Amino acid sequence: MSFNESNTVEAYLYDLLSGPTKPLAVNVVQEPQATYGRAHKGLGWCRIASADFPRQTQEVLVEKWVREALIRLNPEIAAVPDRADEVLYKLRAIILSVRSDGLIRANEEMTARLRGERSMPFGQNHEHVPVRLIDFDNLDQNQHVVTQQFVYRAGSAERRADLVLLVNGFPLVLIEAKTPTRSAVSWVDGAVQVHDDYEKYVPELFVCNVFSVATEGKEYHYGSLGLPVKDWGPWNLDADGGDPQRHPLHGLKLAAESMLRPHVVLDILSSFTLFATDKKQRRIKIICRYQQYEAAN
């Protein structure tokens, strides 16, 4: 068997995030998976094949899961479930606006909604009340999913992300895994693919994005939307990086275990992401570096 990105680094990360799968014994019925709550295997993500998602390839959100979360997390919507469709209409409009308003502005508005900073007239006498898309206080009220080969199509452009982390049907993290067997290929190739290709040709896929990750197994780097590849940073905590006896994927494992757990992804979304205007009056997105996250917590 030849080694490539899908059966080396990508498969390794998939198993690390969700726990390795075991073949079912003959005549054994698989227990149904819970629809939400952190998984007890891996780093807390439930593995679901992208082919089993209740979505079309031209849809960014898994709307069935978003709708279920809206009803689960909002008593006002649970009382009148059709109100979930009103929220979904608003969310679709933000995604569609990316072509006219730009990716950063669309992501800024979606981030505000993911944080529960936007309201709808669902209270008594049409009083505005906050709408929760994610529960940041009780993470087991959320659905945490990791999937492989997530396909999205925008017009004639179709892209296939190696790994995607979704919370309540929102794709929050995209991971590009490159092969470790070719010396000419590095994490930079994955970051360039995200920054120069995916964000340009399928920007809708990044409207919900918190950050993206690129790795070839040796190095792990992450970046926010629009961040030049030269500024993508490591999630550094490997004090023993020079140990020749360590496993080749040791650094990747440490970084993923530290950064890609559900509570960390959601902490970065809620408390370590901000938007600002640069000297050229361009809107930019800023997320924390590892040392800032560790120091603050």
MIDOSE-1310 file (N, C-alpha, C; in nm, 2 decimals, decimal comma, always signed):
residues 297
msfn	+0,08/-0,12/+0,00/+0,00/+0,00/+0,00/+0,09/+0,12/+0,00; +0,06/+0,22/-0,09/+0,13/+0,35/-0,09/+0,07/+0,44/+0,02; +0,16/+0,52/+0,07/+0,12/+0,61/+0,18/+0,09/+0,75/+0,12; -0,02/+0,81/+0,16/-0,06/+0,94/+0,12/-0,12/+1,01/+0,23
esnt	-0,17/+1,14/+0,21/-0,22/+1,22/+0,32/-0,34/+1,16/+0,38; -0,43/+1,09/+0,30/-0,56/+1,04/+0,36/-0,54/+0,92/+0,45; -0,44/+0,84/+0,42/-0,42/+0,72/+0,51/-0,30/+0,74/+0,61; -0,25/+0,85/+0,62/-0,14/+0,88/+0,72/-0,19/+0,98/+0,81
veay	-0,15/+1,11/+0,79/-0,18/+1,22/+0,88/-0,33/+1,24/+0,90; -0,41/+1,24/+0,79/-0,55/+1,26/+0,79/-0,62/+1,15/+0,88; -0,59/+1,03/+0,85/-0,65/+0,92/+0,92/-0,61/+0,92/+1,07; -0,48/+0,95/+1,10/-0,43/+0,96/+1,23/-0,51/+1,07/+1,31
lydl	-0,53/+1,19/+1,25/-0,60/+1,29/+1,32/-0,75/+1,25/+1,34; -0,81/+1,19/+1,24/-0,95/+1,15/+1,25/-0,97/+1,05/+1,37; -0,87/+0,96/+1,38/-0,88/+0,87/+1,50/-0,85/+0,94/+1,63; -0,76/+1,03/+1,63/-0,73/+1,11/+1,75/-0,85/+1,19/+1,80
lsgp	-0,92/+1,25/+1,70/-1,03/+1,34/+1,74/-1,15/+1,26/+1,79; -1,18/+1,15/+1,73/-1,30/+1,08/+1,76/-1,28/+0,94/+1,82; -1,16/+0,89/+1,83/-1,13/+0,76/+1,87/-1,13/+0,66/+1,76; -1,04/+0,56/+1,75/-1,04/+0,47/+1,64/-1,17/+0,39/+1,64
tkpl	-1,21/+0,36/+1,52/-1,33/+0,27/+1,50/-1,29/+0,12/+1,51; -1,38/+0,04/+1,56/-1,36/-0,10/+1,57/-1,46/-0,17/+1,48; -1,42/-0,27/+1,40/-1,52/-0,34/+1,33/-1,62/-0,42/+1,42; -1,75/-0,41/+1,37/-1,85/-0,48/+1,45/-1,84/-0,63/+1,44
avnv	-1,86/-0,70/+1,55/-1,87/-0,84/+1,54/-1,99/-0,89/+1,47; -1,99/-1,01/+1,41/-2,10/-1,06/+1,34/-2,22/-1,07/+1,43; -2,34/-1,03/+1,37/-2,47/-1,04/+1,44/-2,48/-0,95/+1,56; -2,39/-0,85/+1,57/-2,39/-0,75/+1,69/-2,46/-0,62/+1,63
vqep	-2,56/-0,58/+1,70/-2,63/-0,46/+1,66/-2,56/-0,34/+1,73; -2,53/-0,24/+1,64/-2,46/-0,12/+1,70/-2,56/-0,03/+1,77; -2,52/+0,01/+1,89/-2,60/+0,10/+1,97/-2,61/+0,23/+1,90; -2,73/+0,29/+1,90/-2,75/+0,42/+1,83/-2,67/+0,53/+1,91
qaty	-2,61/+0,62/+1,83/-2,53/+0,73/+1,89/-2,62/+0,84/+1,94; -2,58/+0,90/+2,05/-2,66/+1,01/+2,10/-2,65/+1,13/+2,00; -2,75/+1,20/+1,99/-2,76/+1,31/+1,89/-2,67/+1,43/+1,94; -2,65/+1,44/+2,07/-2,57/+1,55/+2,11/-2,49/+1,52/+2,24
grah	-2,40/+1,60/+2,28/-2,31/+1,57/+2,39/-2,18/+1,53/+2,34; -2,08/+1,57/+2,42/-1,94/+1,53/+2,38/-1,92/+1,38/+2,38; -1,85/+1,33/+2,28/-1,82/+1,19/+2,28/-1,72/+1,15/+2,39; -1,73/+1,03/+2,43/-1,64/+0,98/+2,54/-1,51/+0,92/+2,48
kglg	-1,50/+0,92/+2,35/-1,38/+0,86/+2,29/-1,30/+0,98/+2,22; -1,17/+0,96/+2,20/-1,09/+1,06/+2,13/-1,09/+1,19/+2,21; -1,09/+1,30/+2,14/-1,09/+1,43/+2,20/-1,23/+1,49/+2,23; -1,33/+1,41/+2,21/-1,47/+1,45/+2,24/-1,56/+1,47/+2,12
wcri	-1,51/+1,44/+2,00/-1,59/+1,46/+1,88/-1,65/+1,33/+1,83; -1,77/+1,33/+1,79/-1,84/+1,22/+1,74/-1,81/+1,20/+1,59; -1,77/+1,09/+1,55/-1,74/+1,06/+1,41/-1,86/+1,03/+1,33; -1,89/+1,11/+1,22/-2,00/+1,09/+1,13/-1,95/+1,10/+0,99
asad	-1,97/+1,01/+0,91/-1,92/+1,02/+0,77/-2,00/+1,13/+0,70; -1,93/+1,21/+0,62/-2,00/+1,32/+0,55/-2,11/+1,27/+0,46; -2,10/+1,15/+0,41/-2,21/+1,10/+0,32/-2,33/+1,08/+0,40; -2,32/+1,07/+0,53/-2,44/+1,05/+0,62/-2,50/+1,18/+0,67
fprq	-2,44/+1,29/+0,63/-2,50/+1,42/+0,68/-2,63/+1,45/+0,61; -2,73/+1,50/+0,68/-2,85/+1,54/+0,61/-2,84/+1,68/+0,55; -2,76/+1,68/+0,44/-2,73/+1,81/+0,37/-2,70/+1,78/+0,23; -2,71/+1,88/+0,14/-2,67/+1,88/+0,01/-2,53/+1,94/+0,00
tqev	-2,45/+1,91/-0,10/-2,32/+1,96/-0,11/-2,31/+2,11/-0,13; -2,42/+2,17/-0,18/-2,42/+2,32/-0,19/-2,47/+2,39/-0,07; -2,49/+2,32/+0,04/-2,53/+2,38/+0,17/-2,41/+2,38/+0,27; -2,39/+2,50/+0,33/-2,28/+2,51/+0,43/-2,32/+2,45/+0,56
lvek	-2,44/+2,48/+0,61/-2,49/+2,44/+0,73/-2,56/+2,30/+0,72; -2,55/+2,22/+0,83/-2,63/+2,10/+0,84/-2,76/+2,15/+0,91; -2,85/+2,20/+0,82/-2,97/+2,27/+0,88/-3,05/+2,19/+0,97; -3,06/+2,06/+0,95/-3,14/+1,97/+1,04/-3,08/+1,98/+1,18
wvre	-2,95/+1,97/+1,19/-2,88/+1,98/+1,32/-2,90/+2,12/+1,38; -2,89/+2,22/+1,30/-2,90/+2,36/+1,35/-3,04/+2,38/+1,41; -3,14/+2,33/+1,34/-3,28/+2,34/+1,38/-3,30/+2,27/+1,51; -3,25/+2,15/+1,53/-3,26/+2,07/+1,65/-3,19/+2,15/+1,77
alir	-3,08/+2,21/+1,74/-3,01/+2,29/+1,85/-3,09/+2,41/+1,89; -3,15/+2,48/+1,79/-3,23/+2,60/+1,82/-3,34/+2,56/+1,91; -3,41/+2,45/+1,88/-3,52/+2,41/+1,97/-3,48/+2,36/+2,10; -3,36/+2,30/+2,11/-3,31/+2,24/+2,23/-3,26/+2,35/+2,33
lnpe	-3,20/+2,46/+2,27/-3,13/+2,56/+2,35/-3,22/+2,69/+2,38; -3,33/+2,70/+2,31/-3,41/+2,82/+2,32/-3,56/+2,79/+2,36; -3,60/+2,81/+2,48/-3,74/+2,78/+2,52/-3,84/+2,85/+2,43; -3,81/+2,97/+2,39/-3,91/+3,05/+2,31/-3,93/+2,98/+2,17
iaav	-3,82/+2,92/+2,12/-3,83/+2,85/+1,99/-3,90/+2,71/+2,02; -3,86/+2,64/+2,13/-3,92/+2,52/+2,16/-4,08/+2,53/+2,17; -4,12/+2,64/+2,22/-4,27/+2,67/+2,23/-4,33/+2,68/+2,10; -4,26/+2,74/+2,00/-4,31/+2,76/+1,86/-4,20/+2,71/+1,77
pdra	-4,19/+2,58/+1,74/-4,07/+2,53/+1,66/-4,06/+2,60/+1,52; -4,16/+2,65/+1,46/-4,15/+2,72/+1,33/-4,06/+2,84/+1,34; -4,04/+2,90/+1,46/-3,95/+3,01/+1,48/-3,80/+2,97/+1,44; -3,77/+2,85/+1,44/-3,64/+2,80/+1,40/-3,61/+2,83/+1,26
devl	-3,72/+2,83/+1,17/-3,70/+2,86/+1,03/-3,67/+3,00/+1,01; -3,73/+3,09/+1,10/-3,69/+3,23/+1,08/-3,55/+3,26/+1,11; -3,49/+3,19/+1,21/-3,35/+3,20/+1,24/-3,27/+3,15/+1,12; -3,30/+3,03/+1,07/-3,23/+2,97/+0,96/-3,23/+3,07/+0,84
yklr	-3,34/+3,14/+0,82/-3,35/+3,23/+0,71/-3,24/+3,34/+0,73; -3,22/+3,39/+0,85/-3,12/+3,49/+0,88/-2,98/+3,44/+0,86; -2,96/+3,31/+0,90/-2,83/+3,25/+0,88/-2,79/+3,23/+0,74; -2,89/+3,19/+0,66/-2,86/+3,17/+0,51/-2,83/+3,30/+0,45
aiil	-2,90/+3,41/+0,49/-2,87/+3,54/+0,44/-2,73/+3,59/+0,46; -2,68/+3,56/+0,58/-2,54/+3,59/+0,61/-2,44/+3,52/+0,52; -2,47/+3,39/+0,50/-2,38/+3,31/+0,42/-2,39/+3,37/+0,27; -2,50/+3,40/+0,22/-2,52/+3,45/+0,09/-2,45/+3,59/+0,07
svrs	-2,44/+3,67/+0,18/-2,38/+3,80/+0,18/-2,23/+3,80/+0,16; -2,17/+3,69/+0,17/-2,02/+3,68/+0,16/-1,97/+3,73/+0,03; -2,04/+3,71/-0,08/-2,00/+3,75/-0,21/-2,00/+3,90/-0,23; -2,09/+3,97/-0,16/-2,11/+4,12/-0,17/-2,04/+4,19/-0,06
dgli	-2,05/+4,14/+0,06/-1,99/+4,21/+0,18/-1,85/+4,17/+0,21; -1,81/+4,06/+0,16/-1,67/+4,01/+0,19/-1,67/+3,91/+0,30; -1,57/+3,82/+0,31/-1,57/+3,71/+0,40/-1,55/+3,76/+0,54; -1,47/+3,86/+0,57/-1,45/+3,90/+0,71/-1,58/+3,95/+0,77
rane	-1,65/+4,04/+0,70/-1,77/+4,10/+0,75/-1,88/+3,99/+0,77; -1,89/+3,90/+0,68/-1,99/+3,79/+0,69/-1,95/+3,71/+0,81; -1,82/+3,68/+0,83/-1,78/+3,60/+0,94/-1,80/+3,67/+1,08; -1,78/+3,80/+1,07/-1,80/+3,88/+1,20/-1,95/+3,88/+1,24
emta	-2,04/+3,89/+1,14/-2,18/+3,88/+1,18/-2,22/+3,74/+1,23; -2,17/+3,64/+1,16/-2,20/+3,50/+1,20/-2,14/+3,47/+1,34; -2,02/+3,52/+1,36/-1,96/+3,51/+1,50/-2,05/+3,56/+1,61; -2,10/+3,68/+1,58/-2,19/+3,75/+1,68/-2,31/+3,66/+1,70
rlrg	-2,36/+3,60/+1,60/-2,48/+3,51/+1,62/-2,44/+3,38/+1,69; -2,33/+3,33/+1,66/-2,28/+3,20/+1,73/-2,26/+3,23/+1,87; -2,22/+3,35/+1,91/-2,20/+3,39/+2,05/-2,33/+3,42/+2,12; -2,44/+3,43/+2,05/-2,56/+3,46/+2,11/-2,58/+3,61/+2,13
ersm	-2,51/+3,69/+2,05/-2,52/+3,84/+2,06/-2,63/+3,90/+1,98; -2,71/+3,82/+1,91/-2,82/+3,88/+1,83/-2,95/+3,82/+1,89; -3,05/+3,91/+1,87/-3,19/+3,87/+1,93/-3,29/+3,86/+1,82; -3,40/+3,80/+1,86/-3,52/+3,79/+1,77/-3,65/+3,82/+1,85
pfgq	-3,75/+3,87/+1,79/-3,88/+3,91/+1,87/-3,96/+3,79/+1,90; -3,90/+3,70/+1,98/-3,97/+3,57/+2,02/-4,03/+3,58/+2,16; -4,01/+3,68/+2,24/-4,06/+3,69/+2,37/-4,20/+3,74/+2,38; -4,25/+3,76/+2,50/-4,39/+3,80/+2,52/-4,40/+3,94/+2,46
nheh	-4,52/+3,96/+2,39/-4,55/+4,09/+2,32/-4,44/+4,12/+2,22; -4,38/+4,02/+2,16/-4,28/+4,03/+2,06/-4,15/+4,10/+2,11; -4,13/+4,08/+2,24/-4,01/+4,13/+2,30/-3,89/+4,06/+2,24; -3,78/+4,13/+2,21/-3,66/+4,07/+2,16/-3,58/+3,99/+2,27
vpvr	-3,55/+3,87/+2,24/-3,47/+3,78/+2,33/-3,35/+3,73/+2,26; -3,24/+3,71/+2,33/-3,12/+3,65/+2,26/-3,15/+3,51/+2,21; -3,09/+3,48/+2,09/-3,11/+3,34/+2,03/-2,98/+3,27/+2,05; -2,98/+3,15/+2,12/-2,86/+3,07/+2,14/-2,85/+2,97/+2,03
lidf	-2,73/+2,97/+1,96/-2,70/+2,87/+1,86/-2,61/+2,76/+1,92; -2,53/+2,80/+2,02/-2,44/+2,72/+2,09/-2,45/+2,74/+2,24; -2,44/+2,63/+2,32/-2,44/+2,65/+2,47/-2,30/+2,65/+2,52; -2,25/+2,77/+2,56/-2,11/+2,78/+2,61/-2,10/+2,74/+2,75
dnld	-2,21/+2,73/+2,82/-2,20/+2,70/+2,97/-2,21/+2,55/+2,99; -2,29/+2,48/+2,92/-2,30/+2,33/+2,93/-2,28/+2,27/+2,79; -2,15/+2,24/+2,77/-2,11/+2,19/+2,64/-2,18/+2,06/+2,59; -2,23/+1,98/+2,69/-2,30/+1,86/+2,66/-2,44/+1,88/+2,60
qnqh	-2,48/+2,01/+2,59/-2,60/+2,04/+2,52/-2,58/+2,06/+2,37; -2,45/+2,06/+2,33/-2,42/+2,08/+2,19/-2,38/+1,94/+2,13; -2,39/+1,95/+2,00/-2,35/+1,83/+1,91/-2,21/+1,86/+1,86; -2,12/+1,77/+1,88/-1,98/+1,79/+1,84/-1,95/+1,68/+1,74
vvtq	-1,92/+1,72/+1,62/-1,90/+1,62/+1,51/-1,77/+1,65/+1,44; -1,70/+1,54/+1,40/-1,58/+1,55/+1,31/-1,62/+1,46/+1,19; -1,58/+1,51/+1,07/-1,61/+1,44/+0,95/-1,49/+1,45/+0,86; -1,48/+1,36/+0,77/-1,37/+1,35/+0,67/-1,42/+1,37/+0,53
qfvy	-1,34/+1,44/+0,45/-1,37/+1,46/+0,31/-1,51/+1,53/+0,30; -1,52/+1,65/+0,36/-1,64/+1,73/+0,36/-1,64/+1,81/+0,22; -1,74/+1,78/+0,14/-1,75/+1,84/+0,01/-1,84/+1,96/+0,01; -1,80/+2,07/-0,05/-1,89/+2,19/-0,06/-1,88/+2,24/-0,21
rags	-1,99/+2,27/-0,26/-2,00/+2,32/-0,40/-2,06/+2,46/-0,41; -1,99/+2,55/-0,47/-2,05/+2,69/-0,49/-2,04/+2,72/-0,64; -2,16/+2,70/-0,71/-2,16/+2,72/-0,85/-2,08/+2,61/-0,92; -1,98/+2,64/-1,00/-1,90/+2,54/-1,06/-1,78/+2,50/-0,98
aerr	-1,75/+2,58/-0,87/-1,64/+2,54/-0,78/-1,68/+2,44/-0,68; -1,60/+2,34/-0,67/-1,62/+2,23/-0,57/-1,49/+2,20/-0,50; -1,49/+2,21/-0,36/-1,38/+2,18/-0,29/-1,41/+2,07/-0,18; -1,30/+1,99/-0,15/-1,32/+1,88/-0,05/-1,22/+1,90/+0,06
adlv	-1,27/+1,94/+0,18/-1,18/+1,96/+0,30/-1,15/+1,83/+0,36; -1,03/+1,81/+0,40/-0,98/+1,68/+0,46/-1,06/+1,65/+0,59; -1,06/+1,74/+0,68/-1,13/+1,72/+0,81/-1,21/+1,85/+0,85; -1,33/+1,83/+0,90/-1,40/+1,95/+0,95/-1,46/+1,92/+1,08
llvn	-1,45/+2,02/+1,17/-1,52/+2,00/+1,31/-1,64/+2,09/+1,31; -1,76/+2,03/+1,34/-1,88/+2,10/+1,34/-1,94/+2,10/+1,48; -2,00/+2,21/+1,52/-2,08/+2,21/+1,64/-2,22/+2,26/+1,61; -2,32/+2,17/+1,64/-2,46/+2,20/+1,62/-2,49/+2,23/+1,47
gfpl	-2,41/+2,17/+1,38/-2,43/+2,18/+1,24/-2,35/+2,29/+1,17; -2,27/+2,37/+1,25/-2,19/+2,48/+1,20/-2,05/+2,43/+1,18; -1,99/+2,44/+1,06/-1,85/+2,40/+1,04/-1,76/+2,51/+1,10; -1,69/+2,48/+1,21/-1,61/+2,58/+1,28/-1,46/+2,57/+1,26
vlie	-1,41/+2,45/+1,23/-1,27/+2,43/+1,21/-1,25/+2,35/+1,08; -1,16/+2,39/+1,00/-1,12/+2,32/+0,88/-0,98/+2,28/+0,89; -0,95/+2,15/+0,86/-0,81/+2,10/+0,88/-0,76/+2,04/+0,75; -0,65/+2,09/+0,70/-0,59/+2,03/+0,58/-0,46/+1,95/+0,62
aktp	-0,47/+1,82/+0,58/-0,36/+1,73/+0,62/-0,28/+1,70/+0,49; -0,15/+1,72/+0,49/-0,06/+1,69/+0,38/+0,02/+1,56/+0,41; +0,07/+1,50/+0,30/+0,15/+1,38/+0,32/+0,28/+1,41/+0,38; +0,32/+1,32/+0,48/+0,45/+1,34/+0,54/+0,57/+1,27/+0,47
trsa	+0,53/+1,20/+0,36/+0,63/+1,11/+0,29/+0,71/+1,18/+0,18; +0,67/+1,30/+0,14/+0,74/+1,38/+0,04/+0,80/+1,50/+0,10; +0,93/+1,51/+0,09/+1,01/+1,62/+0,15/+0,97/+1,75/+0,10; +0,92/+1,76/-0,03/+0,89/+1,89/-0,09/+0,75/+1,94/-0,04
vswv	+0,68/+1,86/+0,03/+0,55/+1,90/+0,08/+0,55/+1,93/+0,23; +0,49/+2,04/+0,27/+0,49/+2,07/+0,41/+0,35/+2,13/+0,45; +0,34/+2,17/+0,58/+0,22/+2,23/+0,62/+0,18/+2,36/+0,54; +0,29/+2,42/+0,49/+0,27/+2,55/+0,41/+0,18/+2,52/+0,29
dgav	+0,19/+2,40/+0,23/+0,11/+2,37/+0,11/-0,04/+2,37/+0,15; -0,07/+2,31/+0,27/-0,20/+2,31/+0,32/-0,26/+2,44/+0,35; -0,17/+2,53/+0,41/-0,22/+2,66/+0,45/-0,24/+2,75/+0,32; -0,15/+2,73/+0,22/-0,17/+2,80/+0,09/-0,30/+2,76/+0,03
qvhd	-0,33/+2,63/+0,03/-0,45/+2,58/-0,03/-0,57/+2,64/+0,04; -0,57/+2,66/+0,17/-0,68/+2,72/+0,24/-0,69/+2,87/+0,21; -0,58/+2,94/+0,22/-0,58/+3,08/+0,21/-0,60/+3,13/+0,07; -0,53/+3,07/-0,03/-0,53/+3,12/-0,17/-0,64/+3,05/-0,25
dyek	-0,69/+2,94/-0,21/-0,78/+2,86/-0,30/-0,92/+2,86/-0,23; -0,93/+2,79/-0,12/-1,06/+2,77/-0,06/-1,13/+2,90/-0,02; -1,06/+2,99/+0,05/-1,12/+3,11/+0,09/-1,16/+3,20/-0,02; -1,09/+3,18/-0,14/-1,12/+3,27/-0,25/-1,24/+3,21/-0,33
yvpe	-1,24/+3,08/-0,36/-1,34/+3,02/-0,45/-1,46/+2,96/-0,38; -1,45/+2,93/-0,25/-1,57/+2,88/-0,18/-1,58/+2,95/-0,05; -1,58/+3,09/-0,05/-1,58/+3,16/+0,08/-1,70/+3,13/+0,17; -1,81/+3,08/+0,11/-1,93/+3,05/+0,19/-1,89/+2,94/+0,30
lfvc	-1,80/+2,85/+0,27/-1,76/+2,75/+0,36/-1,70/+2,80/+0,49; -1,65/+2,93/+0,48/-1,57/+2,99/+0,59/-1,65/+3,09/+0,67; -1,78/+3,11/+0,64/-1,85/+3,21/+0,71/-1,87/+3,18/+0,86; -1,87/+3,05/+0,89/-1,88/+3,01/+1,03/-1,74/+2,98/+1,10
nvfs	-1,64/+2,99/+1,02/-1,51/+2,95/+1,06/-1,45/+3,02/+1,18; -1,39/+2,94/+1,28/-1,32/+3,00/+1,39/-1,17/+3,01/+1,35; -1,12/+2,90/+1,30/-0,98/+2,90/+1,25/-0,96/+2,78/+1,17; -0,85/+2,78/+1,09/-0,81/+2,66/+1,01/-0,68/+2,61/+1,05
vate	-0,65/+2,48/+1,02/-0,53/+2,41/+1,06/-0,47/+2,35/+0,94; -0,33/+2,35/+0,93/-0,26/+2,28/+0,83/-0,14/+2,21/+0,89; -0,13/+2,08/+0,85/-0,02/+2,00/+0,91/+0,02/+1,89/+0,81; +0,15/+1,85/+0,81/+0,19/+1,74/+0,74/+0,24/+1,63/+0,84
gkey	+0,20/+1,65/+0,96/+0,24/+1,55/+1,07/+0,36/+1,59/+1,15; +0,45/+1,67/+1,08/+0,57/+1,71/+1,15/+0,55/+1,85/+1,23; +0,48/+1,94/+1,16/+0,45/+2,07/+1,22/+0,30/+2,09/+1,21; +0,25/+2,17/+1,30/+0,11/+2,20/+1,32/+0,10/+2,36/+1,32
hygs	+0,03/+2,42/+1,23/+0,01/+2,56/+1,22/-0,14/+2,59/+1,20; -0,18/+2,70/+1,26/-0,32/+2,74/+1,24/-0,33/+2,89/+1,21; -0,44/+2,93/+1,15/-0,46/+3,07/+1,11/-0,60/+3,11/+1,11; -0,63/+3,24/+1,12/-0,77/+3,29/+1,11/-0,79/+3,33/+0,96
lglp	-0,91/+3,37/+0,93/-0,95/+3,41/+0,80/-0,87/+3,52/+0,75; -0,82/+3,51/+0,62/-0,74/+3,62/+0,56/-0,60/+3,64/+0,61; -0,56/+3,56/+0,71/-0,43/+3,58/+0,76/-0,32/+3,52/+0,66; -0,22/+3,61/+0,63/-0,12/+3,56/+0,53/-0,05/+3,43/+0,59
vkdw	-0,02/+3,34/+0,50/+0,04/+3,21/+0,55/+0,16/+3,23/+0,63; +0,24/+3,34/+0,60/+0,37/+3,36/+0,68/+0,34/+3,39/+0,83; +0,21/+3,43/+0,85/+0,18/+3,46/+0,99/+0,10/+3,35/+1,06; +0,08/+3,24/+1,00/+0,01/+3,13/+1,06/+0,11/+3,08/+1,17
gpwn	+0,05/+3,05/+1,29/+0,14/+3,02/+1,41/+0,13/+2,88/+1,45; +0,23/+2,83/+1,52/+0,22/+2,70/+1,59/+0,14/+2,71/+1,72; +0,09/+2,59/+1,76/+0,03/+2,59/+1,90/+0,13/+2,52/+1,98; +0,23/+2,59/+2,03/+0,35/+2,54/+2,09/+0,34/+2,50/+2,23
ldad	+0,37/+2,37/+2,26/+0,38/+2,33/+2,40/+0,47/+2,21/+2,41; +0,55/+2,19/+2,31/+0,64/+2,07/+2,30/+0,78/+2,11/+2,35; +0,80/+2,10/+2,48/+0,93/+2,14/+2,54/+1,03/+2,04/+2,51; +0,99/+1,91/+2,47/+1,09/+1,81/+2,44/+1,10/+1,78/+2,29
ggdp	+1,09/+1,89/+2,21/+1,08/+1,87/+2,07/+1,20/+1,81/+2,00; +1,32/+1,82/+2,07/+1,44/+1,76/+2,01/+1,47/+1,62/+2,05; +1,38/+1,55/+2,12/+1,41/+1,42/+2,16/+1,40/+1,32/+2,04; +1,52/+1,26/+2,00/+1,52/+1,17/+1,88/+1,44/+1,04/+1,90
qrhp	+1,40/+1,01/+2,03/+1,33/+0,89/+2,05/+1,18/+0,90/+2,04; +1,13/+1,02/+2,03/+0,99/+1,04/+2,03/+0,93/+1,00/+1,90; +0,80/+0,97/+1,90/+0,72/+0,93/+1,78/+0,72/+1,05/+1,68; +0,73/+1,02/+1,55/+0,73/+1,13/+1,45/+0,60/+1,22/+1,46
lhgl	+0,49/+1,17/+1,50/+0,37/+1,25/+1,51/+0,35/+1,30/+1,65; +0,45/+1,30/+1,74/+0,43/+1,34/+1,88/+0,39/+1,48/+1,89; +0,46/+1,57/+1,81/+0,42/+1,72/+1,82/+0,28/+1,74/+1,78; +0,24/+1,68/+1,67/+0,11/+1,69/+1,62/+0,00/+1,65/+1,72
klaa	+0,03/+1,54/+1,79/-0,06/+1,48/+1,89/-0,08/+1,58/+2,00; +0,04/+1,64/+2,05/+0,03/+1,73/+2,16/-0,05/+1,86/+2,12; -0,02/+1,91/+2,00/-0,10/+2,03/+1,96/-0,24/+2,01/+1,95; -0,28/+1,89/+1,88/-0,42/+1,86/+1,86/-0,49/+1,84/+1,99
esml	-0,43/+1,76/+2,08/-0,49/+1,74/+2,21/-0,51/+1,86/+2,29; -0,43/+1,96/+2,27/-0,44/+2,09/+2,35/-0,54/+2,18/+2,28; -0,54/+2,19/+2,15/-0,62/+2,29/+2,08/-0,75/+2,25/+2,03; -0,77/+2,12/+1,99/-0,88/+2,07/+1,91/-0,99/+2,00/+2,00
rphv	-0,98/+2,02/+2,13/-1,09/+1,97/+2,21/-1,21/+2,07/+2,20; -1,33/+2,02/+2,21/-1,45/+2,10/+2,19/-1,45/+2,23/+2,28; -1,41/+2,21/+2,41/-1,41/+2,33/+2,50/-1,31/+2,43/+2,46; -1,20/+2,39/+2,40/-1,10/+2,49/+2,36/-1,14/+2,57/+2,24
vldi	-1,20/+2,49/+2,14/-1,25/+2,56/+2,02/-1,35/+2,66/+2,05; -1,45/+2,62/+2,14/-1,55/+2,71/+2,18/-1,51/+2,83/+2,26; -1,40/+2,80/+2,34/-1,34/+2,91/+2,42/-1,28/+3,01/+2,33; -1,21/+2,97/+2,23/-1,15/+3,06/+2,13/-1,25/+3,14/+2,06
lssf	-1,36/+3,07/+2,02/-1,47/+3,14/+1,96/-1,54/+3,25/+2,05; -1,56/+3,22/+2,17/-1,64/+3,31/+2,26/-1,55/+3,41/+2,32; -1,42/+3,38/+2,35/-1,34/+3,48/+2,44/-1,21/+3,52/+2,37; -1,17/+3,46/+2,27/-1,03/+3,49/+2,21/-1,04/+3,52/+2,07
tlfa	-1,15/+3,58/+2,02/-1,16/+3,62/+1,88/-1,21/+3,76/+1,88; -1,15/+3,85/+1,80/-1,20/+3,98/+1,78/-1,18/+4,03/+1,64; -1,25/+4,14/+1,61/-1,24/+4,20/+1,47/-1,20/+4,34/+1,49; -1,11/+4,39/+1,40/-1,06/+4,52/+1,41/-1,04/+4,58/+1,27
tdkk	-1,01/+4,71/+1,26/-0,98/+4,77/+1,13/-0,83/+4,81/+1,12; -0,77/+4,77/+1,01/-0,62/+4,80/+1,00/-0,60/+4,94/+0,95; -0,47/+4,97/+0,93/-0,44/+5,10/+0,88/-0,49/+5,14/+0,74; -0,52/+5,03/+0,66/-0,58/+5,06/+0,53/-0,73/+5,05/+0,53
qrri	-0,79/+5,06/+0,65/-0,93/+5,06/+0,67/-1,00/+4,93/+0,63; -0,92/+4,82/+0,64/-0,98/+4,69/+0,60/-1,01/+4,62/+0,73; -1,13/+4,55/+0,73/-1,17/+4,47/+0,84/-1,08/+4,35/+0,85; -1,03/+4,32/+0,97/-0,95/+4,20/+0,99/-1,00/+4,12/+1,11
kiic	-0,97/+3,99/+1,11/-1,00/+3,90/+1,22/-0,87/+3,86/+1,29; -0,88/+3,86/+1,43/-0,77/+3,83/+1,51/-0,81/+3,72/+1,61; -0,72/+3,62/+1,62/-0,75/+3,52/+1,73/-0,62/+3,50/+1,80; -0,63/+3,44/+1,92/-0,52/+3,43/+2,01/-0,40/+3,34/+1,96
ryqq	-0,28/+3,37/+2,01/-0,17/+3,28/+2,00/-0,17/+3,19/+2,13; -0,10/+3,08/+2,12/-0,10/+2,98/+2,22/-0,06/+3,04/+2,36; +0,04/+3,12/+2,36/+0,09/+3,18/+2,49/-0,02/+3,28/+2,55; -0,09/+3,35/+2,46/-0,20/+3,44/+2,51/-0,31/+3,36/+2,57
yeaa	-0,35/+3,24/+2,50/-0,46/+3,16/+2,55/-0,42/+3,10/+2,69; -0,30/+3,05/+2,70/-0,25/+2,98/+2,82/-0,24/+3,09/+2,94; -0,19/+3,20/+2,91/-0,17/+3,30/+3,01/-0,30/+3,35/+3,06; -0,40/+3,37/+2,97/-0,53/+3,43/+3,01/-0,61/+3,32/+3,09
n	-0,59/+3,20/+3,06/-0,66/+3,09/+3,14/-0,59/+3,04/+3,26
